[in-house]
């Protein structure tokens, strides 16, 4: 969870990505229901191009929630790899 008392900003990291924006939206909703603040990047760009692999939608969470988010996504069957650094 996010520590609101901290003065240091936490960055966002990709925990899931897919060419299917619906799968990313479902994963985001599941994380949010579990209390993890999640954000979708590149959703509209991915939707405009359909299911081409040109632009993938990315599911982002705060850096301090990455492990918990990835664990929950694996349990729920969202196993596509996150972005490569």
C-alpha positions in Angstrom: 0.0 0.0 0.0 1.0 3.6 -0.5 2.5 5.4 2.5 0.8 8.8 2.5 3.1 10.0 5.3 6.2 9.6 3.3 7.8 12.7 1.8 9.5 10.7 -1.0 7.5 10.1 -4.2 7.2 6.5 -5.4 7.6 5.8 -9.0 5.3 3.7 -11.1 6.3 0.3 -12.6 4.7 -1.9 -15.2 3.2 -5.1 -13.7 1.2 -6.3 -16.8 0.9 -5.4 -20.4 -1.0 -6.7 -23.4 -2.1 -5.9 -26.9 -5.6 -6.6 -25.6 -6.8 -3.5 -23.7 -9.7 -5.4 -22.3 -7.4 -7.8 -20.4 -5.4 -4.9 -19.0 -8.7 -3.2 -17.9 -9.8 -6.5 -16.2 -6.5 -6.8 -14.4 -6.6 -3.2 -13.3 -10.1 -3.6 -11.9 -9.1 -6.8 -10.0 -6.1 -5.0 -8.4 -8.2 -2.0 -7.4 -10.8 -4.3 -5.8 -7.9 -5.8 -3.8 -6.9 -2.4 -2.5 -3.9 -1.8 -4.9 -3.9 1.6 -6.7 -3.4 0.8 -10.4 -3.2 2.9 -13.5 -3.5 2.1 -17.2 -1.1 3.7 -19.7 -1.5 3.7 -23.5 -5.1 2.3 -23.4 -6.5 4.6 -26.1 -3.5 4.2 -28.4 -3.8 0.4 -28.1 -7.5 0.5 -28.7 -7.2 2.7 -31.8 -4.8 0.2 -33.5 -6.9 -2.9 -32.6 -5.0 -6.0 -31.7 -1.8 -5.2 -33.5 1.3 -5.5 -31.4 2.4 -1.9 -32.2 1.3 -0.4 -28.9 0.5 -2.4 -25.8 -1.6 -1.2 -22.9 0.4 -1.2 -19.7 -0.9 -1.7 -16.1 1.2 0.4 -13.7 1.3 0.4 -9.9 3.4 2.3 -7.3 6.9 0.8 -6.9 6.3 -0.3 -3.3 3.3 -2.4 -4.5 4.9 -4.2 -7.4 5.5 -7.6 -5.7 2.0 -7.8 -4.2 0.4 -6.8 -7.5 2.4 -9.3 -9.6 1.6 -12.1 -7.1 -2.1 -11.3 -7.3 -2.1 -11.1 -11.0 -0.3 -14.5 -11.2 -3.0 -16.0 -8.9 -5.7 -14.7 -11.2 -4.1 -16.0 -14.4 -2.6 -12.8 -15.8 0.8 -14.2 -16.7 1.9 -12.1 -19.7 5.4 -10.6 -19.0 5.7 -7.0 -17.9 7.8 -4.5 -19.8 11.4 -5.2 -20.3 13.8 -2.6 -18.9 
